């Protein structure tokens, strides 16, 4: 969960990082994706930072990693009301994936759109 937050949203505001984490949690609870966070993140073609099912190591001593792990705890414990609500998908604003036209946008936070 922290890796997804770190690699997908470390330059975003707190709300943006929380929303990315919320998507991972939502997927794990949806019954349509793996039931654990690592399984969700490692699924082929789902997260751009994952290569061949391998989640890269983050620089664990960095302030950004420390923040990502704290945010992951907040999301995991459901201590925050997310603007992304029940979103299962997101993408950066700079890209236009084909699947996005078939989804309902739930929120736009920082550099991401959530569906």
Beta strands, then each sheet from edge to edge (+ up, - down):
strand 1: 90-92
strand 2: 107-109
strand 3: 112-114
sheet 1: 1+ 3- 2+
end
